[in-house]
Amino acid sequence: MTDNTKSLVEESANYDNYMDNEARKNDSYSVSLDKFFDEPIPDKLVDATRVRKTVQNDVWKSIYVHFRTQDDMVDFCKKINQMIPGYVKETYYPLHASNSLIKDEDDVDVSADLLVPEYNGPGFSKVKSVDSEYETTWKKHWAGMPEFDQEDKVKFRAITLNFRSENDYKEFSQKIGQEVTEKTKSIWHPEQNITKNLLLRWIQPEGRTLPEHPMYIVSKGRADSMFTSRSLSRMEIPHYIVIEPQDLDSYDAALDNFNMRDYVTLLVAPFSNHGDGPGRARNWAWDHSISIGATSHWVLDDNISDFYRLHNNERIRFESGVGFQVMEDFVGRYDNVYIAGPQYRFFIDPNQKYPAYVANTRIYSTLLIRNDCKHRWRGRYNEDTDICLRVMKDGDVCLQFNAFMQGKAATQTVSGGNTAEFYHAENTENDNFKETGYNTEGTVNKSQMLVDMHPDVARLVWRYGRWHHFVDYGPFKTNKLKFRDRTSGFSGSNNYGMELVKDFDWKNTLVK
């Protein structure tokens, strides 16, 4: 795949994939929040952006202490001679003598029951257990797929421990028998033997597995990063990058800069600077895949750094196309899975128990799409959530893999793409900010558009200092997987030739 190709594929005319200049000027989603709210936003929502934690002047250093079990915390309290009840999220070492909960240092009585947290909040993790009936179901469907096993290793509790001086900190280190330094941010008690998996890789020593369906990366203004393409090229996976005409020279040069010319074909779309999000380019890539005879295609964001396999509570990168083939093979078993893809790595806690896949939820960033899906990309924002909701409202299935994951750079931290148009306005003091105390541009429009398209399941919420959408996927849980063949005939496990390498030499890979 060495040619830079200006594809002659024409755009389909049976879908609304973009807005022309006149429509964009009248775009209802670029006006103020007055369109969306009948009354002013409550002050408590606006003020949430300005909340700051009170500084404690007597704190020299703070660390987080995690406990796997209740017995571990009992042992800790005995070692430091302090009781830390379940309602306490933050405390000091040592406590002031007048506030000490343990009076007799020679006879420390630690009540284990008092250590149990009284809430499910910061410092305490509780996983909703996998329904036993559902666990039986997904394991039955996963037959013939790679081994997948996750244990429930959720921590019992975590606390913030403050120290008033360096001497207190050193004394604490001696009592618990662990070395801590000024750079230490968190510890486990007792000290955990953490597996260093940075050099672990899933590979295929015999041969090379490639995805069956073509892969497209839609990219704009990011020739200097090209995270997704570099990741696929490291795995020697041929793929297309869909770009606009003005970016051709910079992307062509990047193929040599990153040693990717053997794996990349540049497709130059017949439009430029439309500024309405990636939907139009994704639809054009869809048309291209049909023109080359594909029955399905992959479409990926351009800021994905790595891909992972989850197994035995380990998130480990894979260095071949085998993960994509596994997902393709699993989806191919069913007649009603129209969109599928991997979960985000940062949404997977390796200590929690997960099923290998979850049906009927949003698929994002890396999507495997059947070409006979009757829905196309539309809208300016949240295109992935919108298209998945339309599929599921038809009674069909969107399937998200936990067994395979993607590592993604945060959208708003990478230049190019939609960053400038959609996100940077969030914290800009524009005219609306002066009147209301908050910005009415940025992500609020992104979230509101989805609410307007799907008011039955979506609503607008304020979280983490900005506007988000919340979607209720509950109504789609009854959408069941339907085998193409009633007698599936799958059994056992198939690791597709994957082997775990402990000292992968990533520095000598051609594409870094």
C-alpha positions in Angstrom: 0.0 0.0 0.0 2.3 2.7 -1.3 0.3 4.9 -3.5 -1.3 8.2 -2.5 -4.7 7.8 -4.1 -7.3 10.4 -5.0 -10.2 8.1 -4.9 -13.0 8.6 -7.5 -15.6 7.0 -5.2 -18.7 9.2 -5.3 -20.6 10.0 -2.1 -24.0 8.4 -1.6 -27.0 10.5 -1.9 -29.3 8.6 0.4 -28.2 10.1 3.7 -27.7 13.5 5.3 -24.0 13.5 6.0 -23.1 17.2 6.3 -24.3 20.7 6.2 -23.5 23.1 3.4 -22.3 26.7 4.1 -25.7 28.2 4.1 -27.1 25.6 6.5 -24.1 26.0 8.8 -24.7 29.7 9.1 -28.2 28.9 10.3 -27.1 26.0 12.4 -29.4 25.8 15.5 -26.6 24.2 17.5 -24.3 27.2 17.5 -26.7 29.6 19.2 -26.8 30.4 22.9 -28.3 28.2 25.6 -31.5 30.2 25.5 -32.7 27.8 22.9 -32.4 24.8 25.2 -33.5 26.1 28.6 -36.7 27.8 29.6 -35.1 29.1 32.8 -31.6 30.1 33.9 -29.2 27.3 34.8 -29.1 26.8 38.6 -26.2 28.6 40.3 -25.0 25.3 41.8 -24.3 24.0 38.4 -22.4 27.1 37.3 -20.4 27.3 40.4 -19.3 23.7 40.1 -16.5 24.9 37.8 -15.1 27.1 40.6 -15.0 24.6 43.4 -11.6 24.2 44.9 -10.4 21.9 47.8 -9.5 23.8 50.9 -5.8 23.9 51.6 -4.7 22.4 54.9 -1.7 24.4 56.1 -0.4 21.7 58.5 0.0 19.0 55.8 3.6 18.3 54.8 2.7 15.4 52.6 -0.3 13.2 51.7 -0.5 9.7 50.3 -3.3 7.3 49.4 -3.3 4.0 51.2 -5.2 1.1 49.7 -6.4 -2.1 51.3 -7.3 -5.3 49.5 -9.2 -6.9 52.3 -10.7 -6.0 55.7 -8.0 -8.1 57.5 -5.3 -6.1 55.7 -6.7 -2.9 57.2 -7.0 -4.4 60.6 -3.3 -5.2 60.5 -2.5 -1.7 59.3 -4.4 0.0 62.1 -2.6 -2.2 64.6 0.8 -1.3 63.1 0.2 2.5 63.2 -1.8 2.2 66.5 -4.8 4.1 65.1 -8.4 3.2 64.5 -9.8 4.4 61.2 -13.6 4.0 61.2 -15.6 3.4 58.0 -16.9 6.9 57.9 -13.4 8.4 57.7 -12.0 9.2 54.3 -9.0 11.3 55.4 -7.0 11.3 58.5 -3.5 12.2 60.0 -0.6 10.1 61.1 -0.1 10.5 63.9 -3.5 11.7 65.3 -3.3 14.5 67.8 -3.2 12.9 71.3 -6.4 14.5 72.3 -8.2 13.0 69.2 -6.6 9.5 69.4 -9.1 6.7 69.0 -6.8 4.2 70.6 -5.9 5.2 74.2 -3.8 2.2 75.3 -0.9 1.6 73.0 -0.1 -1.6 74.8 -3.5 -3.1 74.1 -4.8 -2.0 70.7 -8.3 -3.3 70.2 -9.3 -2.9 66.5 -12.9 -3.7 65.7 -13.0 -5.0 62.2 -16.7 -4.2 61.8 -16.0 -0.5 62.5 -13.7 -0.4 59.5 -16.4 -1.2 56.9 -17.2 1.9 54.8 -20.6 3.4 55.3 -20.8 4.8 51.8 -19.9 4.0 48.2 -17.8 7.0 47.3 -14.2 8.2 46.9 -11.8 5.8 48.6 -14.1 2.9 48.4 -14.7 0.7 45.3 -17.6 -1.7 45.0 -18.2 -3.6 41.8 -21.7 -4.6 40.8 -21.3 -8.3 40.5 -21.9 -9.9 37.2 -25.4 -11.5 37.1 -24.9 -15.3 37.3 -27.5 -15.9 34.6 -25.8 -13.4 32.3 -22.4 -14.9 33.1 -23.6 -18.3 31.9 -25.0 -16.7 28.7 -21.9 -14.8 27.7 -19.6 -17.7 28.4 -21.7 -19.9 26.2 -21.5 -17.4 23.4 -17.7 -17.0 23.9 -17.0 -20.7 23.3 -14.3 -21.1 20.6 -12.8 -17.7 21.4 -9.5 -16.9 23.2 -9.3 -17.7 26.9 -10.9 -15.0 29.1 -10.9 -15.0 32.9 -11.3 -12.1 35.3 -11.3 -12.4 39.1 -13.0 -9.9 41.4 -10.1 -8.3 43.2 -11.7 -5.0 44.2 -10.1 -3.3 47.1 -11.9 -3.2 50.4 -11.1 0.4 51.1 -8.8 3.4 50.5 -8.0 6.4 52.7 -6.0 9.6 52.4 -3.3 9.8 55.0 -1.7 13.2 55.9 1.6 13.9 57.5 2.6 17.1 59.3 6.4 16.6 59.1 9.1 14.5 57.5 9.9 12.8 60.8 6.3 11.6 61.1 6.6 10.3 57.6 9.8 8.3 58.3 8.3 6.9 61.5 5.2 5.8 59.6 7.5 4.0 57.0 9.2 2.1 59.8 6.0 1.0 61.5 4.4 -0.4 58.3 7.7 -1.9 57.0 7.5 -0.2 53.6 9.9 2.3 52.0 8.2 5.5 51.1 9.8 8.6 49.6 8.8 12.2 48.8 7.7 11.0 45.4 5.4 8.3 46.7 1.8 9.1 46.0 0.0 5.9 46.9 0.7 2.5 48.5 -1.0 -0.8 49.3 -0.9 -2.5 52.6 0.5 -5.0 52.7 2.9 -4.1 49.9 1.8 -5.7 46.6 3.9 -7.6 44.1 2.8 -5.6 41.0 3.4 -7.2 37.7 5.4 -5.0 35.4 3.6 -5.4 32.1 5.2 -2.6 30.1 7.4 -5.1 28.3 4.7 -7.8 28.1 3.1 -8.3 24.6 0.7 -10.7 23.0 2.3 -11.8 19.7 1.9 -14.4 17.0 5.2 -16.1 16.5 3.9 -18.2 13.6 2.7 -16.2 10.7 0.8 -12.9 10.6 -2.9 -12.5 11.0 -4.6 -9.6 9.2 -8.1 -8.3 9.7 -10.5 -9.5 7.0 -12.2 -6.2 6.5 -10.6 -3.0 5.4 -9.5 -0.4 8.0 -10.0 3.3 7.6 -8.6 6.1 9.7 -10.3 9.5 9.2 -7.7 12.2 10.0 -7.3 15.9 9.6 -4.4 18.2 10.6 -2.6 15.5 12.6 0.3 14.5 10.3 2.7 15.2 13.1 1.1 12.6 15.5 -0.7 9.9 13.5 -1.1 7.7 16.6 -3.5 5.2 15.2 -1.7 4.7 11.9 1.6 4.1 13.8 0.0 1.5 16.0 -1.5 -0.4 13.1 1.8 -0.1 11.1 3.7 -1.6 14.1 1.4 -4.6 13.7 2.0 -4.6 9.9 -1.7 -4.1 9.2 -2.4 -2.4 5.8 -4.9 0.4 6.2 -6.3 3.6 4.6 -6.1 7.1 5.9 -8.8 9.4 4.7 -7.6 13.0 4.4 -8.7 16.3 2.9 -6.8 17.7 -0.2 -5.0 20.4 1.7 -3.3 17.8 4.0 -1.9 15.6 1.3 1.7 16.8 1.3 2.1 16.8 5.1 0.6 13.3 5.4 2.6 11.9 2.5 5.8 13.2 4.2 4.8 11.7 7.5 4.7 8.2 5.9 8.5 8.4 5.5 9.0 10.1 8.8 7.3 7.3 10.7 8.4 4.4 8.3 4.8 3.6 7.4 4.7 3.8 3.6 4.5 0.0 3.2 1.3 -0.2 5.2 -0.6 3.0 4.4 -2.7 4.2 1.4 -3.8 7.8 1.5 -7.3 8.4 0.3 -8.0 12.1 -0.6 -11.6 12.9 -0.1 -13.4 15.2 -2.6 -14.1 18.0 -0.1 -12.1 20.1 2.4 -12.5 22.3 5.4 -16.2 21.6 5.8 -15.9 21.9 9.6 -18.9 19.8 10.4 -17.2 16.9 12.2 -16.0 13.5 10.9 -19.3 12.2 9.7 -19.0 13.1 6.1 -15.5 11.6 5.8 -16.7 8.4 7.6 -19.6 8.1 5.2 -17.2 8.6 2.2 -14.9 5.8 3.6 -18.0 3.6 3.9 -18.8 4.2 0.2 -15.2 3.4 -0.6 -15.3 0.0 1.3 -18.5 -0.9 -0.7 -16.7 0.0 -4.0 -13.9 -2.5 -3.3 -16.4 -5.3 -2.5 -16.2 -5.3 1.3 -19.2 -6.5 3.4 -18.0 -4.7 6.5 -15.3 -2.1 7.4 -13.4 -0.7 10.3 -13.4 3.0 10.9 -11.0 4.4 13.6 -10.3 7.8 15.2 -6.7 9.1 14.6 -5.6 9.4 18.2 -5.5 5.7 19.3 -2.1 4.9 20.7 -2.3 1.1 21.3 -4.6 -1.9 21.4 -4.8 -4.4 24.3 -6.0 -7.8 25.3 -7.6 -8.3 28.8 -7.0 -11.7 30.4 -6.2 -12.8 34.0 -6.6 -9.3 35.3 -3.9 -8.0 33.0 -4.2 -5.3 30.3 -1.5 -6.2 27.8 -0.8 -4.8 24.4 -1.1 -7.0 21.3 1.4 -6.7 18.4 -0.5 -8.3 15.6 -3.8 -8.1 13.8 -5.1 -11.1 15.7 -7.2 -9.0 18.1 -9.2 -7.5 15.2 -9.6 -10.9 13.6 -11.0 -12.4 16.8 -13.6 -9.5 17.0 -14.5 -10.0 13.3 -14.9 -13.8 13.8 -17.1 -13.3 16.9 -19.4 -10.7 15.2 -19.6 -12.9 12.1 -21.4 -15.5 14.1 -24.5 -13.4 14.5 -27.1 -12.0 12.1 -28.0 -8.9 14.0 -24.7 -7.3 15.2 -24.3 -4.2 13.0 -21.7 -2.3 15.0 -19.0 -3.6 17.3 -15.6 -2.5 18.7 -13.2 -2.6 21.7 -13.7 -0.9 25.1 -11.4 2.0 26.2 -8.5 0.7 28.3 -9.0 3.4 30.9 -12.6 2.2 31.6 -11.3 -1.2 32.6 -10.2 -1.7 36.2 -8.0 -4.8 36.1 -9.2 -5.7 39.6 -12.8 -6.0 38.6 -14.6 -8.9 37.1 -16.0 -8.3 33.6 -17.7 -10.4 30.9 -15.7 -10.8 27.6 -18.3 -8.5 25.9 -21.3 -6.3 26.6 -24.2 -6.1 24.2 -26.3 -3.0 23.5 -24.2 0.0 24.4 -22.4 2.8 22.6 -19.3 1.8 20.5 -16.7 4.5 20.1 -13.4 5.4 18.3 -12.8 1.9 16.8 -15.9 0.6 15.1 -16.5 -2.5 12.9 -19.6 -1.7 10.8 -21.6 -4.0 8.5 -22.0 -2.3 5.2 -25.6 -3.3 4.9 -26.5 -1.3 8.0 -29.3 1.0 6.9 -28.1 3.9 9.1 -25.3 6.3 8.2 -23.3 8.9 10.0 -25.1 12.1 10.6 -24.9 15.2 12.7 -22.2 17.4 13.9 -21.4 15.9 17.3 -21.7 12.5 19.1 -22.0 10.7 15.8 -21.0 7.4 17.3 -23.6 7.4 20.1 -26.3 8.6 17.6 -25.7 5.8 15.1 -25.5 3.1 17.8 -28.8 4.3 19.3 -30.5 4.2 15.9 -29.3 0.6 15.4 -30.5 -0.5 18.8 -33.9 1.2 18.4 -34.4 -1.1 15.4 -34.0 -4.1 17.8 -30.5 -4.9 16.6 -27.3 -5.2 18.6 -24.2 -3.1 19.1 -21.5 -5.1 20.8 -18.6 -3.8 22.9 -15.6 -6.1 23.7 -14.0 -6.0 27.1 -11.6 -8.8 26.1 -10.0 -6.3 23.7 -9.4 -2.6 24.4 -7.9 0.5 22.9 -5.7 3.1 24.5 -6.7 6.6 23.4 -5.2 10.1 23.8 -7.7 12.5 25.3 -9.5 14.3 22.4 -9.0 17.8 23.7 -5.2 17.3 24.2 -4.2 16.6 20.6 -4.1 19.4 18.1 -6.0 19.2 14.8 -9.2 17.2 14.3 -12.2 18.9 15.9 -10.3 20.2 18.9 -10.3 23.9 18.0 -13.9 24.0 16.6 -15.7 22.0 19.3 -13.7 22.0 22.6 -11.5 25.0 23.1 -14.4 27.3 23.4 -15.5 25.6 26.6 -13.4 27.8 28.9 -13.2 30.9 26.8 -14.7 34.0 28.3 -16.8 35.1 25.3 -19.8 37.4 25.2 -22.1 34.8 26.7 -19.7 34.3 29.5 -19.9 37.9 30.5 -23.7 37.7 30.7 -24.2 34.3 32.3 -21.0 33.4 34.1 -20.4 30.4 31.9 -19.6 29.7 28.3 -22.5 28.6 26.1 -20.3 27.1 23.4 -18.0 24.2 23.4 -19.3 20.8 24.7 -22.7 22.0 25.7 -23.7 22.1 22.0 -22.2 18.7 21.5 -24.2 17.1 24.3 -27.4 19.0 23.5 -27.5 17.9 19.9 -27.7 14.3 21.1 -30.4 15.1 23.6 -32.4 16.8 20.8 -32.1 13.7 18.5 -32.9 11.2 21.3 -34.9 12.9 24.0 -36.4 9.5 25.0 -33.1 8.1 26.3 -30.7 11.1 26.6 -30.4 14.1 28.9 -28.0 16.9 29.7 -25.9 16.7 32.9 -23.1 18.8 34.4 -20.0 16.8 35.4 -16.3 17.4 35.9 -16.6 21.1 35.2 -18.4 20.9 31.8 -21.5 19.7 30.1 -22.0 16.0 29.3 -24.8 13.9 27.9 -26.2 10.9 29.9 -27.8 8.0 27.9 -30.0 5.4 29.4 -29.2 2.1 27.6 -31.6 0.1 29.7 -34.4 -0.1 27.1 -32.1 -2.0 24.7 -31.0 -4.8 27.1 -33.7 -7.0 25.6 -32.0 -6.9 22.2 -30.7 -10.5 21.9 -27.9 -12.0 19.8 -29.1 -14.1 17.0 -26.9 -16.8 15.6 -26.6 -17.0 11.8 -26.6 -20.8 12.2 -29.0 -22.3 14.8 -26.4 -25.0 15.5 -23.4 -22.9 16.4 -21.1 -25.9 17.2 -18.5 -23.8 19.1 -16.7 -25.3 22.1 -13.5 -25.0 24.1 -11.2 -22.1 23.5 -9.0 -20.9 20.6 -6.1 -18.5 21.3 -5.5 -17.9 17.6 -1.8 -18.7 18.0 -1.3 -15.8 20.6 1.7 -16.1 22.9 2.8 -13.9 25.8 6.3 -12.4 25.5 7.8 -11.1 28.7 10.6 -8.9 27.3 9.2 -7.4 24.1 11.9 -5.2 22.3 9.7 -2.3 21.3 12.7 0.0 20.8 13.8 -1.9 17.7 10.4 -1.8 16.0 10.4 0.1 12.8 7.4 2.2 13.8 7.5 3.7 17.3 
